[in-house]
Amino acid sequence: MAAKSFRIIGVGVAFSPNLKANLFEGARLALFLKAKLILIHVGKMSDEDTVLLHDLLQVHQSQGLIYEIRCQTGNPIEVILSTVKDAQVDLLILGALQRENFLRYYLGSIARQITRRAPCSVLLLIKPSVERVPCEHIVVNGLADPKTEQAIATAFSVAKSLGAQKITIVEEISPHEVAVSVDDDRSLRRSRIIKERLKLREESRVKQIISDIPEKLKEGIAIQSQSIFGKRGYSIGHYAQVVRADLLVMNAPSQMTFWDRVFPHDIEHILGELPTDVLIVQ
């Protein structure tokens, strides 16, 4: 499956202390991916606000950045989602809190609510920066899922554009697949054999996916496969945090309901406590 193409990138713009950092992150990514940038502002903008945005992006415009400003009053979530749809945005960039408290976890911050409903891919930034922080290591979900091939292909495409040097594909294996009660040496050996077989199965599946990635996208990138036994979503997030990955790439879930947030799993574990910047491929 081909990598997701990002031709139109949207970035939420709020006149806050993070304005310059968010703008610069969006502008740099648009230049790297050769995409058009849409600045989305909720509320009215004065002439002074417009001039400020143009002044901040002047250095990127001189490098070939193409952008436009869209502003509309209304509910922030609805305005951003409608603008994304109208502008045919492929990738939406949002600033996000790294950790949510109990109340926010269930209600969801604006960024997380938008993420759950966005019709496009979403990039959540936990620490936007005015100065570029190189993306060197990308961790991508290798879960057995119909969307995984595209997520992995997209990870390689993004890695090539950003100059990343390493990609680790993580296969999360549920402990339920190793349904063996370990109470003696014999059952322990059996458990180890089952785990090894599962690891070989997952590694073989991922190896096949990697073989279909164009060689030009793999050139110069160290590729690693890592099997992890644990709760899906939580395990890969913890792994990305431990290895200090610069970007975590995940599949977008087919659908998220209220109960997914009350009893979180998979992507909700990531949204609740972002381990690093996260790209959710729709």
Residue pairs with C-beta under 8 A, 6 or more apart in sequence:
1 149
1 150
1 153
1 212
2 150
2 153
3 150
3 153
3 154
3 156
3 157
3 158
3 217
4 90
4 121
4 150
4 153
4 154
4 157
4 281
4 282
5 90
6 33
6 35
6 90
6 91
6 121
7 35
7 36
7 90
8 35
8 36
8 38
8 87
8 88
8 89
8 90
8 91
9 26
9 29
9 30
9 33
9 35
9 36
9 37
9 38
9 89
9 90
9 91
9 92
9 93
10 37
10 38
10 39
10 40
10 80
10 83
10 84
10 87
10 89
10 91
10 92
10 93
10 120
11 22
11 23
11 25
11 26
11 37
11 38
11 39
11 40
11 92
11 93
11 94
12 22
12 40
12 41
12 42
12 80
12 92
12 93
12 94
12 95
13 19
13 22
13 23
13 39
13 40
13 41
13 53
13 69
14 22
14 41
14 42
15 49
18 95
18 128
19 56
20 56
20 130
21 128
21 129
21 130
22 93
22 95
22 125
22 128
23 39
23 53
23 56
23 57
24 56
24 60
24 128
24 129
24 130
24 132
25 93
25 125
25 128
25 129
26 37
26 39
26 93
27 37
27 57
27 60
27 65
27 67
28 60
28 132
29 35
29 91
29 93
29 123
30 36
30 37
30 60
30 65
30 66
30 67
31 60
31 63
31 64
31 65
32 161
32 162
33 158
33 161
35 90
35 91
36 66
36 67
36 68
37 65
37 66
37 67
37 68
38 67
38 68
38 70
38 83
38 87
38 89
39 53
39 67
39 68
39 69
39 70
40 70
40 71
40 79
40 80
40 83
40 84
41 49
41 69
41 70
41 71
41 72
42 71
42 72
42 73
42 74
42 76
42 79
42 80
43 71
43 73
44 71
44 73
45 69
45 71
50 69
53 69
57 65
57 67
61 67
70 83
70 87
72 79
72 82
72 83
73 79
76 110
77 110
77 113
77 114
77 117
80 92
80 114
81 114
81 117
81 118
81 119
83 89
84 92
84 118
84 119
84 120
85 119
89 120
90 120
90 121
91 120
91 121
91 122
91 123
92 114
92 118
92 120
92 121
92 122
92 123
93 122
93 123
93 125
94 111
94 114
94 115
94 122
94 123
94 124
94 125
95 111
95 124
95 125
95 126
95 128
96 109
96 111
96 112
96 124
96 125
96 126
96 274
97 104
97 109
97 111
97 126
97 274
98 126
98 127
98 273
98 274
99 272
99 273
99 274
100 109
100 112
100 272
100 273
105 261
105 272
106 261
106 262
108 116
108 261
108 271
111 124
112 271
114 122
115 122
115 124
115 271
115 280
116 256
116 271
118 282
119 282
120 282
121 154
121 252
121 279
121 280
121 281
121 282
122 252
122 279
122 280
122 282
123 277
123 278
123 279
123 280
124 271
124 274
124 277
124 278
124 279
124 280
125 277
126 274
126 276
126 277
127 277
133 246
134 162
134 163
134 246
135 159
135 162
135 163
135 164
135 246
135 247
136 164
136 165
136 166
136 246
137 164
137 165
137 166
137 167
137 168
137 243
137 244
137 245
137 246
137 247
138 155
138 158
138 159
138 164
138 166
138 167
138 168
138 245
138 246
138 247
138 248
138 249
139 167
139 168
139 169
139 170
139 236
139 239
139 240
139 243
139 245
139 247
139 248
139 249
140 151
140 152
140 155
140 167
140 168
140 169
140 170
140 248
140 249
140 250
141 148
141 151
141 169
141 170
141 172
141 236
141 248
141 249
141 250
141 251
142 148
142 152
142 169
142 170
142 171
142 172
142 202
142 205
142 206
142 209
142 225
143 171
143 172
143 232
143 251
144 171
144 202
144 205
145 251
147 251
147 252
147 281
148 209
148 251
149 209
149 212
150 251
150 281
151 249
151 250
151 251
151 281
152 169
152 206
152 209
152 210
152 213
152 249
153 212
153 213
153 217
154 249
154 279
154 281
155 167
155 249
155 279
156 167
156 213
156 217
156 218
156 221
157 217
158 164
158 247
158 249
158 279
159 167
159 217
159 221
160 216
160 217
160 221
164 221
164 246
164 247
165 220
165 221
165 222
166 221
166 222
166 223
166 224
167 221
167 222
167 223
167 224
168 223
168 224
168 225
168 226
168 243
168 245
169 206
169 209
169 210
169 223
169 224
169 225
169 226
170 226
170 227
170 228
170 235
170 236
170 239
170 240
171 199
171 202
171 203
171 205
171 206
171 225
171 226
171 227
171 228
172 228
172 230
172 232
172 233
172 235
172 236
173 195
173 198
173 199
173 202
173 227
173 228
173 229
173 230
174 229
174 231
174 232
175 229
175 230
175 231
177 194
177 198
178 191
178 194
178 195
178 198
178 229
180 187
180 190
180 191
180 194
181 187
182 188
182 191
195 229
198 227
199 227
202 225
202 227
203 225
203 227
206 225
207 225
210 218
210 223
226 239
228 235
228 236
228 239
229 235
230 238
231 265
231 269
232 265
232 266
232 269
233 264
233 265
233 266
233 267
233 268
233 269
233 270
234 269
236 248
236 250
236 270
237 248
237 269
237 270
237 273
237 274
237 275
238 275
240 248
240 275
240 276
241 275
241 276
244 276
245 275
245 276
246 276
246 277
247 276
247 277
247 278
247 279
248 270
248 275
248 276
248 277
248 278
248 279
249 278
249 279
249 281
250 267
250 270
250 278
250 279
250 280
250 281
251 267
251 280
251 281
252 267
252 280
252 281
252 282
253 260
253 266
253 267
256 267
256 268
260 268
261 268
264 272
267 280
270 278
